[in-house]
Amino acid sequence: MRWRATGGELRAFLPLVVLLAACGSDQPAAPGAGFTTVEFAYLAATATDPAVAQAFPDCVNGVGALHIHPSWRNFVRINMTVAGLERWEITFDDVPTDVLVRIPISDPNTCADNPTGASTENVFANGIRLTMIVDTPGSGVEPGLGFTVDGEGRVTP
């Protein structure tokens, strides 16, 4: 006896067939699901000011080395690299495109202005100064910077 699918059975299997076809497709992910490279630069002193360390020791010790917390990496701490007399840098090649992303930068020298060491000034993404101050998680809610970037690496602060 041969089995023959009815119309109802065919409709039941159709979503599975579509899903399997999509899995083997070379089509790109949905719009806005791309990634691009972004170079961050932070213009600030590359040594901790002894006066700040003396006046705000708990904050300076808590911040430690200057670092960034990228939202697309669940705000993990990643140290930035000294790239000049008053310049820190880091580059990420996995920044999501066409969505708001957030970064707090923690600088021990900023403890004089912010009790968590969060800095929102002199931060650049692909050469564009970031100006949108947003909330980010940390020791409570801390100020950070938000922006979007397109697939070509153009940043909108």
Phi and psi restraints in degrees (value plus and minus 20) as a CYANA .aco file:
   2 ARG   PHI    -113.8   -73.8
   2 ARG   PSI     121.8   161.8
   3 TRP   PHI    -109.8   -69.8
   3 TRP   PSI     117.9   157.9
   4 ARG   PHI    -149.5  -109.5
   4 ARG   PSI     104.5   144.5
   5 ALA   PHI     -92.8   -52.8
   5 ALA   PSI     119.1   159.1
   6 THR   PHI    -107.9   -67.9
   6 THR   PSI     150.8   190.8
   7 GLY   PHI     -78.9   -38.9
   7 GLY   PSI     -60.0   -20.0
   8 GLY   PHI     -85.3   -45.3
   8 GLY   PSI     -59.9   -19.9
   9 GLU   PHI     -87.4   -47.4
   9 GLU   PSI     -59.3   -19.3
  10 LEU   PHI     -83.1   -43.1
  10 LEU   PSI     -63.3   -23.3
  11 ARG   PHI     -82.4   -42.4
  11 ARG   PSI     -53.7   -13.7
  12 ALA   PHI     -88.3   -48.3
  12 ALA   PSI     -54.0   -14.0
  13 PHE   PHI    -108.8   -68.8
  13 PHE   PSI     -34.6     5.4
  14 LEU   PHI     -76.8   -36.8
  14 LEU   PSI     -66.1   -26.1
  15 PRO   PHI     -79.7   -39.7
  15 PRO   PSI     -56.0   -16.0
  16 LEU   PHI     -86.1   -46.1
  16 LEU   PSI     -62.1   -22.1
  17 VAL   PHI     -82.9   -42.9
  17 VAL   PSI     -64.0   -24.0
  18 VAL   PHI     -82.7   -42.7
  18 VAL   PSI     -64.1   -24.1
  19 LEU   PHI     -81.9   -41.9
  19 LEU   PSI     -65.0   -25.0
  20 LEU   PHI     -84.3   -44.3
  20 LEU   PSI     -58.7   -18.7
  21 ALA   PHI     -84.9   -44.9
  21 ALA   PSI     -59.0   -19.0
  22 ALA   PHI     -88.2   -48.2
  22 ALA   PSI     -55.1   -15.1
  23 CYS   PHI     -84.3   -44.3
  23 CYS   PSI     -52.1   -12.1
  24 GLY   PHI    -112.5   -72.5
  24 GLY   PSI     -14.9    25.1
  25 SER   PHI     -99.3   -59.3
  25 SER   PSI     129.0   169.0
  26 ASP   PHI    -113.9   -73.9
  26 ASP   PSI      -7.7    32.3
  27 GLN   PHI     -89.9   -49.9
  27 GLN   PSI     125.8   165.8
  28 PRO   PHI     -88.0   -48.0
  28 PRO   PSI     143.9   183.9
  29 ALA   PHI     -83.4   -43.4
  29 ALA   PSI     149.7   189.7
  30 ALA   PHI     -75.7   -35.7
  30 ALA   PSI     133.5   173.5
  31 PRO   PHI     -73.5   -33.5
  31 PRO   PSI     119.7   159.7
  32 GLY   PHI      65.8   105.8
  32 GLY   PSI     -22.9    17.1
  33 ALA   PHI    -119.7   -79.7
  33 ALA   PSI      -2.3    37.7
  34 GLY   PHI    -108.1   -68.1
  34 GLY   PSI     157.2   197.2
  35 PHE   PHI    -156.1  -116.1
  35 PHE   PSI     134.7   174.7
  36 THR   PHI    -167.0  -127.0
  36 THR   PSI     154.0   194.0
  37 THR   PHI    -115.8   -75.8
  37 THR   PSI     115.1   155.1
  38 VAL   PHI    -153.6  -113.6
  38 VAL   PSI     109.4   149.4
  39 GLU   PHI    -119.9   -79.9
  39 GLU   PSI     104.8   144.8
  40 PHE   PHI    -121.2   -81.2
  40 PHE   PSI     117.4   157.4
  41 ALA   PHI    -148.0  -108.0
  41 ALA   PSI     117.0   157.0
  42 TYR   PHI    -145.8  -105.8
  42 TYR   PSI      99.6   139.6
  43 LEU   PHI    -115.2   -75.2
  43 LEU   PSI      84.8   124.8
  44 ALA   PHI    -185.5  -145.5
  44 ALA   PSI     144.5   184.5
  45 ALA   PHI     -75.3   -35.3
  45 ALA   PSI     123.3   163.3
  46 THR   PHI    -119.4   -79.4
  46 THR   PSI     -15.7    24.3
  47 ALA   PHI    -147.4  -107.4
  47 ALA   PSI     125.3   165.3
  48 THR   PHI     -92.8   -52.8
  48 THR   PSI     110.7   150.7
  49 ASP   PHI     -88.7   -48.7
  49 ASP   PSI     101.1   141.1
  50 PRO   PHI     -78.7   -38.7
  50 PRO   PSI     -53.8   -13.8
  51 ALA   PHI     -85.6   -45.6
  51 ALA   PSI     -58.9   -18.9
  52 VAL   PHI     -88.2   -48.2
  52 VAL   PSI     -63.0   -23.0
  53 ALA   PHI     -81.2   -41.2
  53 ALA   PSI     -57.4   -17.4
  54 GLN   PHI     -92.8   -52.8
  54 GLN   PSI     -60.5   -20.5
  55 ALA   PHI     -98.1   -58.1
  55 ALA   PSI     -49.9    -9.9
  56 PHE   PHI    -152.0  -112.0
  56 PHE   PSI      37.6    77.6
  57 PRO   PHI     -81.6   -41.6
  57 PRO   PSI     -58.1   -18.1
  58 ASP   PHI     -84.8   -44.8
  58 ASP   PSI     -64.3   -24.3
  59 CYS   PHI     -84.6   -44.6
  59 CYS   PSI     -69.1   -29.1
  60 VAL   PHI     -80.5   -40.5
  60 VAL   PSI     -63.8   -23.8
  61 ASN   PHI     -87.0   -47.0
  61 ASN   PSI     -56.4   -16.4
  62 GLY   PHI     -86.7   -46.7
  62 GLY   PSI     -58.8   -18.8
  63 VAL   PHI     -91.7   -51.7
  63 VAL   PSI     -64.0   -24.0
  64 GLY   PHI      48.1    88.1
  64 GLY   PSI    -158.5  -118.5
  65 ALA   PHI     -90.3   -50.3
  65 ALA   PSI     127.9   167.9
  66 LEU   PHI     -78.3   -38.3
  66 LEU   PSI     113.4   153.4
  67 HIS   PHI    -172.1  -132.1
  67 HIS   PSI     149.7   189.7
  68 ILE   PHI    -144.6  -104.6
  68 ILE   PSI     133.0   173.0
  69 HIS   PHI    -146.2  -106.2
  69 HIS   PSI      75.1   115.1
  70 PRO   PHI     -98.5   -58.5
  70 PRO   PSI     111.8   151.8
  71 SER   PHI     -81.4   -41.4
  71 SER   PSI     -56.9   -16.9
  72 TRP   PHI     -91.7   -51.7
  72 TRP   PSI     -26.8    13.2
  73 ARG   PHI    -136.3   -96.3
  73 ARG   PSI      11.7    51.7
  74 ASN   PHI      38.0    78.0
  74 ASN   PSI      12.7    52.7
  75 PHE   PHI      40.4    80.4
  75 PHE   PSI       9.4    49.4
  76 VAL   PHI     -86.6   -46.6
  76 VAL   PSI     135.7   175.7
  77 ARG   PHI    -103.8   -63.8
  77 ARG   PSI     108.3   148.3
  78 ILE   PHI    -155.3  -115.3
  78 ILE   PSI      99.9   139.9
  79 ASN   PHI     -86.5   -46.5
  79 ASN   PSI     122.7   162.7
  80 MET   PHI    -111.5   -71.5
  80 MET   PSI     143.4   183.4
  81 THR   PHI    -129.3   -89.3
  81 THR   PSI     117.4   157.4
  82 VAL   PHI     -85.8   -45.8
  82 VAL   PSI     110.7   150.7
  83 ALA   PHI    -149.2  -109.2
  83 ALA   PSI      -3.5    36.5
  84 GLY   PHI     144.6   184.6
  84 GLY   PSI    -197.6  -157.6
  85 LEU   PHI     -77.3   -37.3
  85 LEU   PSI     -65.0   -25.0
  86 GLU   PHI    -155.4  -115.4
  86 GLU   PSI      34.7    74.7
  87 ARG   PHI    -168.1  -128.1
  87 ARG   PSI     109.8   149.8
  88 TRP   PHI    -135.3   -95.3
  88 TRP   PSI     126.8   166.8
  89 GLU   PHI    -162.7  -122.7
  89 GLU   PSI     137.4   177.4
  90 ILE   PHI    -181.1  -141.1
  90 ILE   PSI     125.1   165.1
  91 THR   PHI    -143.4  -103.4
  91 THR   PSI     115.8   155.8
  92 PHE   PHI    -139.9   -99.9
  92 PHE   PSI     117.4   157.4
  93 ASP   PHI    -126.2   -86.2
  93 ASP   PSI      -5.4    34.6
  94 ASP   PHI    -147.4  -107.4
  94 ASP   PSI      10.7    50.7
  95 VAL   PHI     -98.6   -58.6
  95 VAL   PSI     104.2   144.2
  96 PRO   PHI     -84.6   -44.6
  96 PRO   PSI     121.6   161.6
  97 THR   PHI    -113.8   -73.8
  97 THR   PSI     132.5   172.5
  98 ASP   PHI      40.4    80.4
  98 ASP   PSI       6.6    46.6
  99 VAL   PHI    -157.7  -117.7
  99 VAL   PSI     135.2   175.2
 100 LEU   PHI     -91.2   -51.2
 100 LEU   PSI     104.1   144.1
 101 VAL   PHI    -136.7   -96.7
 101 VAL   PSI     135.3   175.3
 102 ARG   PHI    -150.1  -110.1
 102 ARG   PSI     125.9   165.9
 103 ILE   PHI    -160.4  -120.4
 103 ILE   PSI     104.0   144.0
 104 PRO   PHI    -115.8   -75.8
 104 PRO   PSI     122.7   162.7
 105 ILE   PHI    -133.5   -93.5
 105 ILE   PSI     110.9   150.9
 106 SER   PHI    -129.5   -89.5
 106 SER   PSI     101.1   141.1
 107 ASP   PHI    -147.9  -107.9
 107 ASP   PSI     101.2   141.2
 108 PRO   PHI     -77.7   -37.7
 108 PRO   PSI     -50.6   -10.6
 109 ASN   PHI     -89.0   -49.0
 109 ASN   PSI     -40.0     0.0
 110 THR   PHI    -100.9   -60.9
 110 THR   PSI     -26.7    13.3
 111 CYS   PHI     -77.6   -37.6
 111 CYS   PSI     -45.0    -5.0
 112 ALA   PHI     -88.2   -48.2
 112 ALA   PSI     -43.8    -3.8
 113 ASP   PHI    -128.6   -88.6
 113 ASP   PSI     -44.0    -4.0
 114 ASN   PHI    -161.2  -121.2
 114 ASN   PSI     108.0   148.0
 115 PRO   PHI     -86.0   -46.0
 115 PRO   PSI     -29.4    10.6
 116 THR   PHI    -127.6   -87.6
 116 THR   PSI     -24.0    16.0
 117 GLY   PHI      60.9   100.9
 117 GLY   PSI     -10.8    29.2
 118 ALA   PHI     -91.3   -51.3
 118 ALA   PSI     114.5   154.5
 119 SER   PHI    -138.8   -98.8
 119 SER   PSI     117.3   157.3
 120 THR   PHI    -146.6  -106.6
 120 THR   PSI      -2.9    37.1
 121 GLU   PHI    -141.9  -101.9
 121 GLU   PSI     132.0   172.0
 122 ASN   PHI      40.8    80.8
 122 ASN   PSI      17.2    57.2
 123 VAL   PHI    -131.9   -91.9
 123 VAL   PSI     112.4   152.4
 124 PHE   PHI    -146.4  -106.4
 124 PHE   PSI     124.2   164.2
 125 ALA   PHI    -144.9  -104.9
 125 ALA   PSI      98.7   138.7
 126 ASN   PHI      29.6    69.6
 126 ASN   PSI      20.0    60.0
 127 GLY   PHI      64.1   104.1
 127 GLY   PSI     -21.8    18.2
 128 ILE   PHI    -122.2   -82.2
 128 ILE   PSI     108.0   148.0
 129 ARG   PHI     -87.1   -47.1
 129 ARG   PSI     108.8   148.8
 130 LEU   PHI    -105.4   -65.4
 130 LEU   PSI     113.6   153.6
 131 THR   PHI    -149.2  -109.2
 131 THR   PSI     -32.7     7.3
 132 MET   PHI    -103.0   -63.0
 132 MET   PSI      86.4   126.4
 133 ILE   PHI    -103.5   -63.5
 133 ILE   PSI     108.4   148.4
 134 VAL   PHI    -152.3  -112.3
 134 VAL   PSI     143.4   183.4
 135 ASP   PHI    -101.3   -61.3
 135 ASP   PSI     123.4   163.4
 136 THR   PHI    -158.1  -118.1
 136 THR   PSI     136.2   176.2
 137 PRO   PHI     -97.0   -57.0
 137 PRO   PSI     136.3   176.3
 138 GLY   PHI     157.5   197.5
 138 GLY   PSI    -150.4  -110.4
 139 SER   PHI    -102.1   -62.1
 139 SER   PSI      51.3    91.3
 140 GLY   PHI      70.9   110.9
 140 GLY   PSI    -180.7  -140.7
 141 VAL   PHI    -105.1   -65.1
 141 VAL   PSI     108.9   148.9
 142 GLU   PHI    -142.5  -102.5
 142 GLU   PSI     132.3   172.3
 143 PRO   PHI     -94.9   -54.9
 143 PRO   PSI     121.7   161.7
 144 GLY   PHI    -163.0  -123.0
 144 GLY   PSI    -185.3  -145.3
 145 LEU   PHI    -145.1  -105.1
 145 LEU   PSI     121.0   161.0
 146 GLY   PHI    -138.2   -98.2
 146 GLY   PSI     133.0   173.0
 147 PHE   PHI    -186.0  -146.0
 147 PHE   PSI     148.6   188.6
 148 THR   PHI    -142.1  -102.1
 148 THR   PSI     137.4   177.4
 149 VAL   PHI    -159.3  -119.3
 149 VAL   PSI     120.1   160.1
 150 ASP   PHI    -113.9   -73.9
 150 ASP   PSI     157.9   197.9
 151 GLY   PHI     -83.0   -43.0
 151 GLY   PSI     -38.3     1.7
 152 GLU   PHI    -112.0   -72.0
 152 GLU   PSI     -20.3    19.7
 153 GLY   PHI      67.9   107.9
 153 GLY   PSI      -9.9    30.1
 154 ARG   PHI     -99.0   -59.0
 154 ARG   PSI     103.3   143.3
 155 VAL   PHI    -115.7   -75.7
 155 VAL   PSI     116.6   156.6
 156 THR   PHI    -134.8   -94.8
 156 THR   PSI      92.5   132.5
